[in-house]
Amino acid sequence: MRYGISVLLAAAVSCAPADETTQQFISIGSAPPGGAFFIVGGALAEVLDQYGPWSVTSEATKGSLESIRRLESGELEIALANSSITYFAVRGEAGWERAYPMRSLVTMAPNVLIFVTPRDSGIETIRDLAGKRIVAGPAGAGWEFFIRPMLAAHGLSYDDFTPLNNTQAGAVDMLADGSADAAFLGGAVPTASIVQATTSQDILLVPFEEEAKAELIEAYPFYFHVPIPAGTYRGQDEEFPGLNFGSMHVIAHEDMDDELAYQITRTIYENRERVTEKHPAGAFINAENATSDNGTPFHPGAIRYYREIGLWPSEE
């Protein structure tokens, strides 16, 4: 079988009966510590492990880029990914050497990212990033896939600043010790790294240009407005006009067995409150958002479940 959950058979020395139920294992790829993906990945693993017939673990990958490659190789069964990175992966565009056949199971929370900088850095706009040292995500996470279009809309490119790589938690430390001038941080709101940065330092949230935002929203399905309520982060006295850089979503390889995809989708959706107990991102697993189109086709097994509960149009 090309793809599917790993199966551990009872060892012969155990003398277990031949028809004893086998133990099925699922690994879910998340992301490095410091962002929402890491926490939500752990929450999904707990829910699937507790309410499904599987033994489930969450693996802290470097991010969506690595997770997609590991889904392709069969090292992971499902993964949390940024839908903008998956968008380009399934098309073999923007640096992907070929198309990767990923499929969505559940659309989750918006991935709201912001350039944050110490207030005394001299950076007040996106264009002020030119010539600066900027933390642009963990190495190998693939953040460049959604950063590059945003920079282009503001008249900049990667060549205009010095990109640095670190985890979100590490990026906060780099802002504190002065080794970085700004950092691109975020995830589901509130994001732990931005909370940490604004609590320990005097931080400015750098605004996007409205014209640039409109251009991005027109061009791609994974960018859209996400207002961040006043008081979400320390020092943020007014609503911040945030931007989604690709919603968090659960993905699998297109070769996943339809029944397995159906059962994983069902288990996540029917126990979404348990995910919400771990992180607010779980609240986005709902009737309005779970089937949202971010440019990646949904798996037929997931579609079957959503059709059964009335969230997907009937075949007729």
Backbone as CSV, one residue per row, in Angstrom:
resi,resn,N_x,N_y,N_z,CA_x,CA_y,CA_z,C_x,C_y,C_z
1,MET,0.856,-1.197,0.000,0.000,0.000,0.000,0.882,1.235,0.000
2,ARG,0.722,2.144,-0.981,1.579,3.306,-1.136,1.504,4.241,0.070
3,TYR,0.303,4.378,0.623,0.134,5.407,1.647,-0.937,4.964,2.624
4,GLY,-0.742,5.270,3.905,-1.757,4.961,4.896,-1.155,4.930,6.261
5,ILE,-1.953,4.590,7.250,-1.455,4.534,8.603,-0.559,3.330,8.782
6,SER,0.430,3.494,9.618,1.332,2.386,9.906,0.617,1.384,10.779
7,VAL,0.922,0.124,10.594,0.278,-0.920,11.387,1.355,-1.725,12.106
8,LEU,1.208,-1.847,13.430,2.149,-2.626,14.218,1.478,-3.929,14.594
9,LEU,1.968,-5.049,14.069,1.417,-6.365,14.385,2.016,-6.869,15.685
10,ALA,1.269,-7.632,16.414,1.789,-8.203,17.655,2.971,-9.100,17.348
11,ALA,4.004,-8.996,18.140,5.206,-9.800,17.902,4.885,-11.275,18.115
12,ALA,5.557,-12.095,17.322,5.270,-13.529,17.387,5.541,-14.090,18.767
13,VAL,6.547,-13.525,19.451,6.898,-14.062,20.751,5.853,-13.775,21.810
14,SER,4.931,-12.888,21.483,3.929,-12.536,22.491,2.860,-13.609,22.610
15,CYS,2.783,-14.492,21.593,1.773,-15.549,21.578,0.356,-14.999,21.568
16,ALA,0.196,-13.743,21.055,-1.137,-13.157,20.988,-1.958,-13.878,19.939
17,PRO,-3.284,-13.951,20.101,-4.133,-14.614,19.117,-3.984,-13.959,17.761
18,ALA,-4.096,-14.740,16.700,-3.879,-14.228,15.353,-4.885,-13.176,14.963
19,ASP,-6.106,-13.209,15.541,-7.131,-12.259,15.140,-7.195,-11.056,16.087
20,GLU,-6.228,-10.906,16.966,-6.241,-9.770,17.894,-6.138,-8.462,17.117
21,THR,-6.889,-7.458,17.553,-6.920,-6.175,16.869,-5.526,-5.568,16.812
22,THR,-5.144,-5.125,15.633,-3.850,-4.483,15.481,-3.932,-3.032,15.929
23,GLN,-2.779,-2.493,16.291,-2.719,-1.105,16.726,-2.326,-0.229,15.549
24,GLN,-3.113,0.783,15.267,-2.859,1.674,14.142,-2.268,2.985,14.646
25,PHE,-1.277,3.480,13.932,-0.558,4.681,14.342,-0.725,5.799,13.320
26,ILE,-0.913,6.999,13.803,-0.991,8.180,12.951,-0.045,9.230,13.501
27,SER,0.764,9.809,12.635,1.623,10.934,13.002,1.099,12.176,12.317
28,ILE,0.949,13.257,13.094,0.507,14.529,12.535,1.653,15.525,12.632
29,GLY,2.016,16.134,11.519,3.067,17.140,11.501,2.514,18.489,11.946
30,SER,3.254,19.201,12.783,2.781,20.509,13.246,3.752,21.596,12.798
31,ALA,4.609,22.079,13.694,5.545,23.167,13.399,6.451,23.326,14.605
32,PRO,7.472,24.189,14.534,8.331,24.394,15.698,7.568,25.060,16.848
33,PRO,8.038,24.911,18.089,7.415,25.584,19.233,7.449,27.104,19.059
34,GLY,6.491,27.778,19.691,6.462,29.235,19.673,5.274,29.805,18.935
35,GLY,4.665,29.024,18.058,3.504,29.471,17.310,2.291,28.612,17.601
36,ALA,1.163,28.994,16.999,-0.090,28.284,17.256,-0.097,26.884,16.667
37,PHE,0.597,26.682,15.537,0.573,25.367,14.893,1.058,24.266,15.834
38,PHE,2.091,24.549,16.594,2.648,23.552,17.507,1.605,23.142,18.557
39,ILE,0.904,24.131,19.114,-0.097,23.860,20.157,-1.302,23.139,19.569
40,VAL,-1.777,23.628,18.424,-2.961,23.034,17.801,-2.666,21.616,17.319
41,GLY,-1.459,21.395,16.804,-1.092,20.046,16.395,-1.171,19.065,17.550
42,GLY,-0.692,19.500,18.718,-0.793,18.657,19.906,-2.231,18.409,20.310
43,ALA,-3.068,19.444,20.189,-4.485,19.298,20.544,-5.192,18.327,19.608
44,LEU,-4.914,18.427,18.321,-5.522,17.499,17.362,-5.079,16.066,17.628
45,ALA,-3.797,15.903,17.963,-3.294,14.562,18.265,-4.030,13.971,19.467
46,GLU,-4.234,14.782,20.502,-4.948,14.307,21.691,-6.377,13.892,21.350
47,VAL,-7.063,14.721,20.547,-8.450,14.433,20.184,-8.546,13.149,19.355
48,LEU,-7.689,13.032,18.354,-7.720,11.841,17.504,-7.349,10.592,18.285
49,ASP,-6.405,10.732,19.201,-5.980,9.601,20.016,-7.088,9.159,20.975
50,GLN,-7.782,10.138,21.567,-8.792,9.825,22.572,-10.108,9.349,21.968
51,TYR,-10.516,9.955,20.847,-11.845,9.689,20.312,-11.840,8.822,19.045
52,GLY,-10.665,8.473,18.562,-10.589,7.609,17.395,-9.946,6.280,17.743
53,PRO,-9.887,5.356,16.801,-9.340,4.021,17.050,-7.839,3.936,16.810
54,TRP,-7.133,5.095,16.895,-5.722,5.138,16.546,-4.866,5.554,17.734
55,SER,-3.575,5.262,17.625,-2.583,5.846,18.520,-1.946,6.995,17.741
56,VAL,-2.073,8.222,18.266,-1.711,9.407,17.488,-0.661,10.228,18.217
57,THR,0.345,10.671,17.480,1.373,11.554,18.028,1.527,12.767,17.128
58,SER,1.931,13.881,17.747,2.204,15.108,17.008,3.715,15.275,16.894
59,GLU,4.193,15.566,15.695,5.621,15.767,15.466,5.898,17.230,15.155
60,ALA,6.873,17.804,15.842,7.245,19.201,15.615,8.168,19.293,14.412
61,THR,7.581,19.455,13.228,8.378,19.619,12.012,8.895,21.052,11.933
62,LYS,9.675,21.344,10.896,10.144,22.710,10.687,9.032,23.621,10.164
63,GLY,7.920,23.028,9.757,6.809,23.816,9.252,6.165,23.175,8.039
64,SER,5.324,23.945,7.347,4.513,23.410,6.252,5.346,22.806,5.136
65,LEU,6.456,23.446,4.788,7.292,22.956,3.696,7.774,21.537,3.977
66,GLU,8.332,21.324,5.165,8.806,19.988,5.527,7.647,19.016,5.659
67,SER,6.549,19.473,6.254,5.402,18.578,6.460,4.852,18.058,5.142
68,ILE,4.764,18.919,4.138,4.251,18.492,2.828,5.173,17.459,2.203
69,ARG,6.463,17.669,2.303,7.409,16.694,1.743,7.326,15.361,2.491
70,ARG,7.099,15.420,3.790,7.021,14.189,4.571,5.684,13.471,4.366
71,LEU,4.640,14.209,4.042,3.394,13.559,3.642,3.604,12.803,2.325
72,GLU,4.326,13.425,1.414,4.603,12.803,0.122,5.411,11.520,0.289
73,SER,6.363,11.523,1.228,7.218,10.349,1.417,6.567,9.279,2.282
74,GLY,5.420,9.590,2.904,4.734,8.631,3.755,5.197,8.632,5.195
75,GLU,6.048,9.591,5.577,6.523,9.672,6.959,5.470,10.231,7.901
76,LEU,4.527,10.997,7.375,3.407,11.531,8.143,2.111,11.077,7.483
77,GLU,1.061,10.948,8.278,-0.248,10.614,7.733,-1.058,11.872,7.446
78,ILE,-1.025,12.843,8.360,-1.712,14.120,8.175,-0.791,15.214,8.695
79,ALA,-1.123,16.454,8.384,-0.292,17.561,8.854,-1.122,18.827,8.927
80,LEU,-0.701,19.720,9.815,-1.190,21.092,9.797,-0.303,21.851,8.827
81,ALA,-0.900,22.625,7.949,-0.109,23.393,6.998,-0.747,24.751,6.791
82,ASN,0.073,25.674,6.306,-0.434,26.973,5.910,-1.004,26.829,4.503
83,SER,-2.243,27.248,4.306,-2.907,26.990,3.028,-2.270,27.723,1.861
84,SER,-1.530,28.811,2.128,-0.846,29.488,1.026,0.307,28.631,0.502
85,ILE,1.029,27.961,1.415,2.124,27.093,0.996,1.570,25.875,0.257
86,THR,0.467,25.317,0.759,-0.154,24.186,0.082,-0.671,24.596,-1.295
87,TYR,-1.201,25.805,-1.391,-1.711,26.335,-2.665,-0.652,26.234,-3.756
88,PHE,0.554,26.692,-3.450,1.627,26.647,-4.442,2.151,25.218,-4.626
89,ALA,2.142,24.417,-3.545,2.640,23.041,-3.642,1.803,22.205,-4.607
90,VAL,0.475,22.320,-4.520,-0.370,21.487,-5.381,-0.288,21.914,-6.844
91,ARG,0.223,23.120,-7.086,0.365,23.620,-8.455,1.800,23.526,-8.969
92,GLY,2.737,23.179,-8.077,4.131,23.127,-8.481,4.668,24.488,-8.865
93,GLU,4.246,25.533,-8.154,4.623,26.902,-8.479,5.438,27.539,-7.353
94,ALA,5.999,28.714,-7.656,6.680,29.569,-6.679,7.823,28.857,-5.957
95,GLY,8.577,28.057,-6.697,9.739,27.410,-6.099,9.594,25.914,-5.894
96,TRP,8.372,25.389,-5.910,8.192,23.935,-5.839,8.651,23.327,-7.165
97,GLU,9.463,22.284,-7.079,10.042,21.698,-8.286,9.026,20.893,-9.086
98,ARG,7.910,20.539,-8.476,6.831,19.812,-9.144,5.582,19.933,-8.291
99,ALA,4.480,19.447,-8.805,3.231,19.497,-8.050,3.205,18.393,-6.991
100,TYR,2.764,18.742,-5.793,2.614,17.783,-4.699,1.114,17.589,-4.460
101,PRO,0.605,16.352,-4.623,-0.837,16.117,-4.569,-1.400,16.076,-3.150
102,MET,-1.490,17.226,-2.523,-2.059,17.332,-1.183,-3.566,17.593,-1.271
103,ARG,-4.287,17.192,-0.230,-5.725,17.412,-0.174,-6.122,17.914,1.212
104,SER,-7.087,18.811,1.250,-7.574,19.363,2.516,-8.542,18.400,3.197
105,LEU,-8.507,18.410,4.525,-9.514,17.696,5.316,-10.380,18.686,6.083
106,VAL,-9.749,19.666,6.731,-10.464,20.652,7.543,-9.760,22.002,7.414
107,THR,-10.515,23.059,7.133,-9.973,24.418,7.188,-10.162,24.951,8.602
108,MET,-9.093,25.542,9.144,-9.153,26.012,10.528,-8.951,27.529,10.583
109,ALA,-8.185,27.988,11.559,-8.095,29.411,11.851,-7.250,30.168,10.841
110,PRO,-7.568,31.450,10.635,-6.694,32.301,9.828,-5.289,32.345,10.419
111,ASN,-4.308,32.474,9.565,-2.906,32.563,9.962,-2.502,34.030,9.828
112,VAL,-2.672,34.789,10.892,-2.510,36.239,10.861,-1.090,36.587,11.281
113,LEU,-0.297,37.023,10.309,1.105,37.339,10.580,1.354,38.838,10.489
114,ILE,2.299,39.308,11.300,2.571,40.742,11.405,4.082,40.938,11.541
115,PHE,4.600,41.978,10.916,5.964,42.389,11.213,5.929,43.156,12.531
116,VAL,6.716,42.693,13.486,6.809,43.391,14.773,8.233,43.902,14.935
117,THR,8.362,45.065,15.572,9.676,45.700,15.704,9.726,46.536,16.973
118,PRO,10.877,46.673,17.604,10.990,47.591,18.732,10.626,49.009,18.286
119,ARG,9.953,49.753,19.126,9.488,51.083,18.735,10.623,52.042,18.405
120,ASP,11.809,51.758,18.916,12.935,52.647,18.643,13.784,52.179,17.452
121,SER,13.271,51.237,16.631,14.051,50.694,15.521,14.091,51.616,14.308
122,GLY,13.166,52.567,14.250,13.057,53.430,13.082,12.168,52.859,11.998
123,ILE,11.624,51.668,12.219,10.723,51.032,11.251,9.277,51.372,11.608
124,GLU,8.587,52.017,10.675,7.194,52.364,10.898,6.268,51.822,9.812
125,THR,6.845,51.500,8.653,6.067,50.974,7.529,6.767,49.747,6.957
126,ILE,6.078,49.008,6.097,6.680,47.843,5.445,7.885,48.270,4.610
127,ARG,7.784,49.395,3.939,8.891,49.861,3.091,10.138,50.199,3.911
128,ASP,9.948,50.496,5.196,11.097,50.792,6.060,11.936,49.547,6.367
129,LEU,11.445,48.374,5.979,12.203,47.150,6.222,13.447,47.066,5.335
130,ALA,13.471,47.842,4.266,14.606,47.813,3.343,15.903,48.110,4.093
131,GLY,16.903,47.259,3.845,18.206,47.436,4.465,18.314,46.915,5.892
132,LYS,17.244,46.324,6.416,17.225,45.859,7.805,17.420,44.346,7.889
133,ARG,17.655,43.880,9.111,17.779,42.442,9.388,16.430,41.938,9.898
134,ILE,15.814,41.064,9.123,14.438,40.655,9.399,14.355,39.145,9.590
135,VAL,13.770,38.698,10.701,13.519,37.264,10.889,12.272,36.895,10.092
136,ALA,12.472,36.008,9.114,11.395,35.661,8.180,10.992,34.202,8.310
137,GLY,10.862,33.728,9.550,10.393,32.372,9.791,11.505,31.371,10.005
138,PRO,11.162,30.188,10.475,12.161,29.130,10.683,12.745,28.647,9.363
139,ALA,13.987,28.211,9.382,14.609,27.649,8.185,13.827,26.418,7.730
140,GLY,13.503,26.354,6.460,12.805,25.203,5.920,11.302,25.208,6.112
141,ALA,10.752,26.251,6.731,9.312,26.284,6.986,8.515,26.719,5.768
142,GLY,9.154,27.421,4.832,8.459,27.822,3.613,7.731,29.144,3.703
143,TRP,8.061,29.970,4.710,7.353,31.242,4.857,7.550,32.156,3.662
144,GLU,8.632,31.948,2.906,8.878,32.803,1.753,7.754,32.712,0.728
145,PHE,6.987,31.612,0.743,5.921,31.447,-0.233,4.816,32.490,-0.053
146,PHE,4.559,32.895,1.191,3.537,33.926,1.355,4.131,35.300,1.667
147,ILE,5.423,35.362,2.034,6.059,36.658,2.269,6.384,37.351,0.951
148,ARG,6.878,36.596,-0.037,7.297,37.208,-1.301,6.171,37.979,-1.991
149,PRO,4.958,37.393,-2.152,3.887,38.174,-2.785,3.537,39.435,-1.998
150,MET,3.570,39.342,-0.659,3.246,40.514,0.157,4.286,41.614,-0.037
151,LEU,5.573,41.242,-0.037,6.626,42.231,-0.269,6.470,42.880,-1.639
152,ALA,6.193,42.054,-2.654,6.049,42.584,-4.009,4.919,43.604,-4.086
153,ALA,3.834,43.352,-3.365,2.713,44.292,-3.366,3.090,45.622,-2.719
154,HIS,4.134,45.603,-1.879,4.631,46.830,-1.238,5.860,47.389,-1.950
155,GLY,6.197,46.805,-3.098,7.328,47.310,-3.862,8.673,46.855,-3.360
156,LEU,8.724,45.759,-2.629,9.974,45.236,-2.081,10.194,43.793,-2.529
157,SER,11.396,43.278,-2.273,11.700,41.869,-2.503,12.615,41.393,-1.386
158,TYR,12.906,40.084,-1.382,13.821,39.526,-0.384,15.211,40.162,-0.478
159,ASP,15.556,40.614,-1.660,16.886,41.202,-1.859,17.031,42.570,-1.202
160,ASP,15.922,43.148,-0.775,15.969,44.490,-0.196,16.312,44.501,1.291
161,PHE,16.323,43.341,1.940,16.718,43.274,3.349,17.498,41.996,3.595
162,THR,18.006,41.842,4.792,18.750,40.630,5.155,17.813,39.676,5.876
163,PRO,17.363,38.601,5.201,16.459,37.658,5.854,17.212,36.745,6.826
164,LEU,16.689,36.597,8.017,17.252,35.721,9.035,16.237,34.621,9.324
165,ASN,16.718,33.483,9.773,15.818,32.368,10.094,15.918,32.001,11.560
166,ASN,14.757,31.795,12.165,14.686,31.324,13.544,13.250,30.922,13.826
167,THR,13.062,30.177,14.911,11.706,29.888,15.366,11.069,31.180,15.848
168,GLN,9.765,31.152,16.049,9.108,32.362,16.531,9.616,32.751,17.924
169,ALA,9.801,31.762,18.785,10.336,32.063,20.119,11.752,32.619,20.018
170,GLY,12.561,32.034,19.131,13.916,32.525,18.930,13.941,33.921,18.348
171,ALA,12.977,34.237,17.475,12.894,35.568,16.876,12.652,36.635,17.935
172,VAL,11.829,36.316,18.922,11.574,37.274,20.013,12.862,37.569,20.762
173,ASP,13.664,36.547,21.003,14.955,36.748,21.671,15.879,37.619,20.829
174,MET,15.848,37.446,19.502,16.697,38.236,18.620,16.285,39.708,18.620
175,LEU,15.008,39.968,18.741,14.559,41.355,18.872,15.060,41.954,20.181
176,ALA,15.036,41.148,21.230,15.446,41.641,22.545,16.931,41.950,22.622
177,ASP,17.770,41.123,21.971,19.208,41.353,22.071,19.752,42.207,20.927
178,GLY,18.877,42.667,20.041,19.287,43.568,18.984,19.894,42.912,17.761
179,SER,19.881,41.579,17.682,20.457,40.906,16.520,19.504,40.887,15.325
180,ALA,18.258,41.324,15.529,17.299,41.490,14.441,16.568,42.809,14.643
181,ASP,16.233,43.463,13.527,15.520,44.738,13.598,14.011,44.556,13.634
182,ALA,13.544,43.477,13.051,12.109,43.188,13.034,11.939,41.689,12.835
183,ALA,10.745,41.199,13.110,10.454,39.774,12.929,9.033,39.621,12.419
184,PHE,8.852,38.635,11.558,7.525,38.314,11.035,6.964,37.202,11.903
185,LEU,5.949,37.518,12.691,5.415,36.576,13.669,3.915,36.426,13.494
186,GLY,3.388,35.310,13.924,1.947,35.169,13.904,1.472,33.743,13.813
187,GLY,0.179,33.625,13.594,-0.523,32.353,13.550,-1.970,32.637,13.902
188,ALA,-2.606,31.723,14.584,-3.949,31.992,15.085,-3.851,33.063,16.165
189,VAL,-4.884,33.898,16.248,-4.899,35.005,17.207,-5.546,34.548,18.512
190,PRO,-4.906,34.821,19.670,-3.605,35.471,19.846,-2.461,34.482,19.618
191,THR,-1.325,34.990,19.162,-0.149,34.164,18.923,0.821,34.307,20.089
192,ALA,1.294,33.165,20.592,2.128,33.163,21.794,3.380,34.018,21.632
193,SER,4.003,33.977,20.463,5.246,34.723,20.268,5.019,36.232,20.315
194,ILE,3.894,36.696,19.762,3.611,38.137,19.798,3.226,38.555,21.214
195,VAL,2.501,37.689,21.914,2.209,37.963,23.323,3.507,38.108,24.104
196,GLN,4.439,37.179,23.872,5.728,37.220,24.567,6.497,38.497,24.232
197,ALA,6.540,38.839,22.934,7.292,40.020,22.506,6.713,41.301,23.097
198,THR,5.393,41.459,23.022,4.772,42.694,23.489,4.739,42.795,25.006
199,THR,4.799,41.664,25.679,4.814,41.676,27.147,6.192,42.049,27.678
200,SER,7.233,41.599,27.012,8.591,41.799,27.509,9.310,42.991,26.893
201,GLN,8.766,43.538,25.779,9.438,44.640,25.082,8.409,45.688,24.650
202,ASP,8.895,46.882,24.280,8.029,47.926,23.737,7.993,47.735,22.226
203,ILE,6.910,47.138,21.738,6.843,46.635,20.370,5.802,47.395,19.541
204,LEU,6.153,47.649,18.281,5.228,48.231,17.320,4.774,47.149,16.347
205,LEU,3.482,47.080,16.074,2.939,46.213,15.038,2.943,47.024,13.741
206,VAL,3.722,46.603,12.757,3.908,47.382,11.532,2.704,47.189,10.602
207,PRO,2.016,48.261,10.223,0.806,48.119,9.393,1.116,47.819,7.929
208,PHE,0.169,47.137,7.267,0.245,46.900,5.829,-0.422,48.070,5.107
209,GLU,0.005,48.342,3.896,-0.638,49.363,3.085,-1.968,48.828,2.566
210,GLU,-3.006,49.604,2.664,-4.340,49.141,2.262,-4.390,48.779,0.777
211,GLU,-3.723,49.546,-0.070,-3.728,49.241,-1.497,-3.037,47.907,-1.769
212,ALA,-1.945,47.651,-1.038,-1.229,46.383,-1.209,-2.095,45.216,-0.751
213,LYS,-2.801,45.399,0.354,-3.687,44.338,0.835,-4.771,44.014,-0.186
214,ALA,-5.363,45.051,-0.766,-6.421,44.841,-1.764,-5.886,44.076,-2.971
215,GLU,-4.656,44.384,-3.373,-4.038,43.693,-4.513,-3.851,42.208,-4.214
216,LEU,-3.396,41.891,-3.002,-3.169,40.497,-2.621,-4.478,39.719,-2.538
217,ILE,-5.495,40.338,-1.962,-6.785,39.677,-1.801,-7.424,39.391,-3.152
218,GLU,-7.199,40.273,-4.105,-7.727,40.085,-5.453,-7.016,38.947,-6.174
219,ALA,-5.720,38.791,-5.912,-4.901,37.844,-6.676,-4.937,36.417,-6.145
220,TYR,-5.117,36.231,-4.830,-4.987,34.900,-4.229,-6.167,34.611,-3.293
221,PRO,-6.605,33.330,-3.224,-7.738,32.995,-2.355,-7.381,32.896,-0.880
222,PHE,-6.086,32.870,-0.538,-5.697,32.649,0.855,-5.386,33.932,1.622
223,TYR,-5.398,35.077,0.965,-5.262,36.353,1.674,-6.651,36.930,1.921
224,PHE,-6.916,37.394,3.136,-8.140,38.153,3.399,-7.987,38.938,4.702
225,HIS,-8.837,39.947,4.862,-8.771,40.827,6.027,-9.128,40.066,7.301
226,VAL,-8.372,40.295,8.361,-8.691,39.750,9.686,-8.406,40.844,10.720
227,PRO,-9.412,41.558,11.167,-9.174,42.594,12.183,-8.788,41.965,13.523
228,ILE,-7.757,42.512,14.160,-7.319,42.036,15.472,-7.852,43.011,16.515
229,PRO,-8.735,42.573,17.397,-9.371,43.486,18.349,-8.363,44.234,19.213
230,ALA,-8.703,45.470,19.550,-7.863,46.268,20.435,-7.638,45.528,21.750
231,GLY,-6.431,45.612,22.268,-6.117,44.967,23.531,-5.706,43.517,23.409
232,THR,-5.666,42.976,22.185,-5.228,41.587,22.018,-3.784,41.441,22.489
233,TYR,-2.955,42.434,22.158,-1.548,42.440,22.576,-1.255,43.703,23.377
234,ARG,-0.356,43.602,24.325,-0.026,44.755,25.167,0.475,45.911,24.297
235,GLY,-0.043,47.088,24.576,0.328,48.266,23.813,-0.488,48.468,22.557
236,GLN,-1.359,47.515,22.224,-2.212,47.641,21.043,-3.544,48.250,21.483
237,ASP,-3.625,49.552,21.433,-4.794,50.249,21.968,-5.941,50.340,20.980
238,GLU,-5.670,50.092,19.698,-6.711,50.163,18.679,-6.762,48.862,17.882
239,GLU,-7.891,48.656,17.227,-8.003,47.483,16.355,-6.918,47.542,15.284
240,PHE,-6.254,46.399,15.070,-5.199,46.340,14.060,-5.756,45.669,12.811
241,PRO,-5.631,46.309,11.637,-6.152,45.716,10.392,-5.250,44.601,9.893
242,GLY,-5.442,43.417,10.426,-4.586,42.284,10.113,-4.894,41.665,8.761
243,LEU,-4.021,40.747,8.366,-4.136,40.082,7.068,-3.866,38.603,7.232
244,ASN,-4.782,37.792,6.708,-4.565,36.349,6.709,-3.542,35.988,5.643
245,PHE,-2.543,35.194,6.032,-1.512,34.755,5.102,-1.664,33.282,4.752
246,GLY,-2.877,32.811,4.769,-3.136,31.405,4.487,-3.631,30.721,5.737
247,SER,-4.859,30.275,5.724,-5.440,29.659,6.913,-4.715,28.367,7.281
248,MET,-4.693,28.103,8.564,-4.259,26.796,9.051,-5.250,25.749,8.524
249,HIS,-4.749,24.654,7.956,-5.668,23.585,7.583,-4.996,22.234,7.756
250,VAL,-5.835,21.204,7.927,-5.355,19.834,8.067,-5.341,19.222,6.676
251,ILE,-4.185,18.651,6.292,-4.055,18.094,4.948,-3.563,16.652,5.008
252,ALA,-3.774,15.960,3.901,-3.297,14.589,3.728,-2.890,14.419,2.268
253,HIS,-2.189,13.334,1.985,-1.854,13.014,0.600,-3.123,12.553,-0.110
254,GLU,-3.215,12.803,-1.416,-4.404,12.401,-2.160,-4.613,10.891,-2.148
255,ASP,-3.538,10.115,-1.902,-3.638,8.656,-1.894,-4.178,8.091,-0.581
256,MET,-4.425,8.945,0.407,-4.988,8.426,1.656,-6.301,7.711,1.359
257,ASP,-6.494,6.576,1.996,-7.725,5.809,1.850,-8.934,6.686,2.172
258,ASP,-9.970,6.616,1.346,-11.146,7.470,1.523,-11.798,7.284,2.890
259,GLU,-11.874,6.038,3.341,-12.514,5.776,4.631,-11.699,6.372,5.771
260,LEU,-10.377,6.279,5.687,-9.529,6.866,6.725,-9.691,8.380,6.749
261,ALA,-9.692,9.010,5.565,-9.883,10.456,5.500,-11.242,10.851,6.066
262,TYR,-12.252,10.051,5.767,-13.604,10.292,6.300,-13.599,10.250,7.825
263,GLN,-13.003,9.197,8.391,-13.035,9.022,9.838,-12.196,10.079,10.569
264,ILE,-11.060,10.457,10.010,-10.250,11.509,10.640,-11.007,12.828,10.629
265,THR,-11.606,13.169,9.492,-12.378,14.409,9.383,-13.538,14.402,10.365
266,ARG,-14.267,13.289,10.420,-15.409,13.174,11.331,-14.975,13.336,12.791
267,THR,-13.892,12.667,13.160,-13.430,12.716,14.551,-13.015,14.128,14.946
268,ILE,-12.313,14.822,14.057,-11.910,16.200,14.363,-13.137,17.099,14.481
269,TYR,-14.045,17.010,13.511,-15.191,17.924,13.498,-16.125,17.674,14.683
270,GLU,-16.384,16.427,14.990,-17.342,16.123,16.056,-16.773,16.356,17.452
271,ASN,-15.467,16.523,17.554,-14.842,16.786,18.857,-14.086,18.114,18.849
272,ARG,-14.576,19.047,18.053,-13.889,20.331,17.886,-13.825,21.148,19.171
273,GLU,-14.801,20.947,20.063,-14.762,21.681,21.325,-13.539,21.307,22.152
274,ARG,-13.102,20.044,22.027,-11.916,19.606,22.772,-10.665,20.314,22.245
275,VAL,-10.629,20.573,20.933,-9.504,21.312,20.362,-9.515,22.747,20.885
276,THR,-10.699,23.335,20.945,-10.845,24.717,21.410,-10.391,24.873,22.856
277,GLU,-10.536,23.820,23.649,-10.074,23.887,25.037,-8.571,24.103,25.125
278,LYS,-7.840,23.674,24.096,-6.378,23.796,24.070,-5.919,25.099,23.420
279,HIS,-6.674,25.563,22.404,-6.299,26.790,21.698,-7.537,27.362,21.002
280,PRO,-7.702,28.697,20.983,-8.865,29.310,20.334,-9.025,28.966,18.859
281,ALA,-7.961,28.500,18.221,-8.058,28.134,16.806,-9.109,27.060,16.565
282,GLY,-9.377,26.246,17.590,-10.374,25.196,17.442,-11.763,25.724,17.162
283,ALA,-12.038,26.981,17.565,-13.361,27.568,17.349,-13.673,27.745,15.869
284,PHE,-12.647,27.717,15.018,-12.856,27.884,13.582,-13.218,26.574,12.892
285,ILE,-13.232,25.477,13.633,-13.727,24.223,13.066,-15.239,24.261,13.228
286,ASN,-15.898,24.954,12.324,-17.339,25.147,12.446,-17.997,25.073,11.076
287,ALA,-19.327,25.151,11.070,-20.081,24.959,9.837,-19.761,26.005,8.783
288,GLU,-19.391,27.209,9.203,-19.116,28.280,8.255,-17.702,28.200,7.677
289,ASN,-16.769,27.606,8.427,-15.361,27.718,8.048,-14.691,26.406,7.639
290,ALA,-15.162,25.284,8.155,-14.438,24.015,7.972,-14.229,23.648,6.513
291,THR,-15.169,24.013,5.644,-15.057,23.661,4.221,-14.637,24.848,3.359
292,SER,-14.111,25.899,3.975,-13.689,27.079,3.214,-12.629,26.704,2.189
293,ASP,-12.758,27.279,1.003,-11.839,26.985,-0.098,-10.651,27.932,-0.057
294,ASN,-9.456,27.370,0.134,-8.231,28.157,0.120,-7.354,27.825,-1.082
295,GLY,-7.936,27.148,-2.068,-7.198,26.847,-3.280,-6.632,25.446,-3.359
296,THR,-6.873,24.615,-2.326,-6.432,23.215,-2.327,-7.662,22.313,-2.351
297,PRO,-7.753,21.359,-3.272,-8.932,20.489,-3.332,-9.122,19.713,-2.030
298,PHE,-10.362,19.451,-1.696,-10.663,18.630,-0.527,-10.589,17.154,-0.903
299,HIS,-10.208,16.337,0.081,-10.126,14.894,-0.130,-11.542,14.324,-0.272
300,PRO,-11.741,13.357,-1.174,-13.075,12.767,-1.347,-13.661,12.209,-0.049
301,GLY,-12.816,11.655,0.832,-13.321,11.140,2.105,-13.870,12.242,2.985
302,ALA,-13.195,13.393,2.992,-13.679,14.540,3.764,-14.968,15.075,3.156
303,ILE,-15.016,15.150,1.836,-16.223,15.634,1.161,-17.413,14.748,1.513
304,ARG,-17.197,13.435,1.554,-18.307,12.513,1.901,-18.862,12.823,3.278
305,TYR,-17.967,13.092,4.246,-18.454,13.411,5.588,-19.213,14.731,5.586
306,TYR,-18.645,15.758,4.977,-19.307,17.066,4.963,-20.643,17.005,4.225
307,ARG,-20.717,16.177,3.203,-21.981,16.029,2.472,-23.029,15.381,3.376
308,GLU,-22.618,14.405,4.178,-23.557,13.711,5.071,-24.155,14.663,6.104
309,ILE,-23.381,15.650,6.568,-23.880,16.546,7.610,-24.390,17.876,7.021
310,GLY,-24.489,17.920,5.697,-25.102,19.074,5.054,-24.213,20.277,4.840
311,LEU,-22.898,20.110,4.949,-21.980,21.244,4.746,-21.411,21.288,3.332
312,TRP,-21.749,20.282,2.517,-21.221,20.218,1.150,-22.410,19.955,0.223
313,PRO,-22.435,20.589,-0.942,-23.570,20.356,-1.863,-23.700,18.887,-2.218
314,SER,-24.933,18.442,-2.391,-25.163,17.051,-2.766,-24.617,16.794,-4.158
315,GLU,-24.368,15.534,-4.461,-23.841,15.170,-5.762,-24.782,15.590,-6.883
316,GLU,-26.063,15.627,-6.595,-27.039,16.039,-7.594,-26.936,17.526,-7.865
